[in-house]
Amino acid sequence: MKKILFALVILLGLTQTTQAQVSCDTMNLIVNVGSDTNMVNIYHPGGYLTSPSEYNVIAWEIKDSQGNIVAENTLVDENFYQFSHNIPITDIMNVTALLSNDAAEISCLIEDQLYWKITEVIPDVFTGRWEFVHGNTGVDVTNTLGTDDIEPTIASVYPNPSNDLVNISLEKGQLLKIELFSMTGRLLFKKDLNSKTYALNISEYQSGVYLVRVFNQNNDVVNTTILKK
C-alpha cells in the first residue's frame, strides 16, 4: 500500500510539472456553445494546461474594428470569459488574452479576431455564431514581458504586506492607471493617474491576497500581488 501511495504522489507531481511546462503554441481560444449575437463566452485552455492553476491570471481585452474597447477584465484561476456587447454581426472584434503564471514562469499571448459565421444547415435554412477567424495559438512572451521589460518599469511596491497604504512607484515614465482585483477577479478599485507614484489605500479590504494591475503611459501592463494583513 505504501508503495502504491508513493507512486501516486510521484505521478501527481509529474502531472503538475508537465502541465506547468505546456508550451504556448498548444493553446487557442474557443467560442462556447450558448453565445449569441450580443453575448460571447470564450474558453481559454491555459487555465487547465498551466499549473499551479491558482496563480493563473488572464487579462482579457476586446476591441471593435476601430480599436475601441468593447470589454476588458482580468480573471484569476478562471478559464471562461463572458461579455455582452452591441457590435453588429457584420463587424469583427479583436480579442487579446494574456495568460501569466508567476509560479510556472510563463506568459502566453493569444491574439485573434471574432466574426459572425453563417452556416446553411439545410437548404435555405441558416444559423449563425461567433467564431475565431484565424484559430491562432499562443505566443510565448515570457522574456518580452519578463525582467527585460516589466521589472525595470516598477521601482517598488511597498510595504508588502500592508494593512493600510501601499506605495506604488515607477522607475521611469508615468503611472497611467491602477486597478485592484480580488483573487476571484472582481474589480474593487480603479484610478486614472498621471504621476510617478501613488499611495493605494487597502485599509477597507479584508485580509488576504489581491491582484494589482499597473499601467504606464505606453499602456504596458504589469500584474503583481499584494498581501493585506
N, C-alpha and C positions, 0 to 999 in steps of 0.2 A: 504493500500500500504506500509506504514512504517513497519507494522508487517511482511509483506512478504519479504521486503528487509532485515530486521533484521534477519529473519530466514535463508535467503540465505547466509548472511555473516557468520552466525554460522556454517551452513552446509559446506561452503568452508573451514572455519578454521578447522573443524573436519576432512575434507578430507585430508588437508595438514598434520595434525598431524598424521593421520592413515598411510599415505604414508611414513612419516619420520620414523615410527616405524615398518615398514615391516621387518620381520626377514630375515637374510641372506640365510637361508635354503629354501626360496621360489624362489631363483634366480638361473638360469642356462643359459649357453651360447647357442646361436642358430646360425647355419650357414645359411646365407641368400641365397635365390634363386638368381642365376646370378653368383655365384662363379664358377670358372673353375679350370683347372689343375694348373695354375700358379698364380692364384689370389683368395684370400679368403676374404669374407666380413662377419664379426661376429656382431651379435646383443647382447647387454648386457641390460637386463631389469631393472637393478638397477637405470639407469637414469630416468626411468619413475616411479619406485616404491619408490624412495627416494627423499624427498623434504626438503628444497628448492633446485630445480634442478641446479640453478646457482652455487651452492657450490659442485656439484658432480665432483670429479676428479678420472678418471680411468687410472691407469698405466698398460699398456699392455706390455707383453714380450712373444715372440715366439722363441722357440729353436728347433733345429733338434734333432734327436735321440742321437747325440754325445754331446749335450749340447752347441752347437754353436748358437749364436744369429742369428736368421733369420730376425726378425723385432722387433722393440720396439718403443713405443710412449706413451705420456701422454696427454690425452684429457680432456678438461673441458666442462661440460654440453653437452656431445655428446655420444649418445647411440650406435653408429656404429663405427667399426674399420675395415678398408680395407687395405690389404697389398698384395704386389706381392712377389713372391719367385721362387726359382728354385729347390725346393725339389721334387724328383721323387715320383710318386704316389705309389710306393712300400714301401715308408718310412712313418714314423709318424712325427708329430710335437707336441711339448709340449707347451701348452698355459697357461699363468698365467695372471689373470686380478684382480687387486686390486682396489676396489672402496672405496674411502674415502669421507666423508662429515663431515666437522668440525662442521657445524651448527646443523646437526642431531646427532652428536657424534656417528658415526658409521663407521666401516671399515669392508668390506666384501672381502674375498679372494676366488677366484674360480680358481681351477687348473684342467685341463683336457687334453686330447690328441686328435688330429685330425688324421683321417685315410681316405684313399680313398675307399669309399663304392661302390661296383659294384652291380647293380640290373638288373635282367633279366626281361624286361618289357613284352616281348612276346618271344616265343621260339627262341633261338639263336640270339636275339637282346638285347644288354646290354647298360645300361647307368651308368655313374659314377659321384660321387660328394664327396666332403669332408664332413665328419660327425664327431661328437664327439664320442669317444669310450665309455665313462662312463656316460655321462649326469650328471656329478657331480653338486651339488648345492653348494652355498656359505657357507663359514665358517666364523663365527664372530671372527675377530681378533682385535676387538676394544681395549681390555685390553692388548693383546700382543704387539700391535703397539701403545699403548697409553702412559700414563705417566710413566709406569714402564720401557719402553724401549726407546721411542723416546725422551721425554723431557730431560732426563739426557744426551743424546748424544749431543744435541745442546746447547752450552753455551750461545750464543747470536747471534741475527741478528739485527744489529743496524747501524746507526739510521734508524728508520722505522716509518713514511715516510722519504724519502730522495729525493734529486734532483740530486745527483751525485754518491757518493760511499756508498755502503752498506757492512759493515764488517760482515763476517760470520765466527764464531769460533766454534770449538768443545771442549767440556769439557774434553774429553779423546779420544784417538785414533787419526787417521789421516783422513783428507779430501781426498777422492779418486777422486771425480768428482762433478762438479756443472753444472746444466742445468737451463736455464732461458726460460720460455714459456710465450707467450701471453695468454690471457684468452680464445682465440679461439683454443688454443692447438698448435700453431705454435712455433717450436723451434727457439729461437732467438740467443742463445749463449750456448756454451758447452766448458768446460775446464777440462782436466785431471790434477789432482793435487797429491801432496804427502806432505801435510802440515797441520798444525792445524788451520790456519787462511787463509782467502782470502778476498781481497777487490774487490767486484763486482761493476764495473762501469756501471751505468744505465743512464748517462747523455745524451746519444744519443737517448733515447727512449721517446716516448710521455707520457704525464701524464696519470696515470691510475694504475690498479692493475695488477700485474704479478705473475706468479707461479714460485717458485724456488724449484728444486729437489736437495737434498744434499745426496751424497753417502759417507759412511765411508769405512774404509779399509776392512770391512766384507761384503761390498756391500749392507748393510742395507740402506734403502731409507727413507728420511724424506721429506714430502711435506709441504711447507709453502708459504705464500704470502707476497709480499712487495708492498708498495704504492709509485709510482713515483709522486712527487709533480709537 
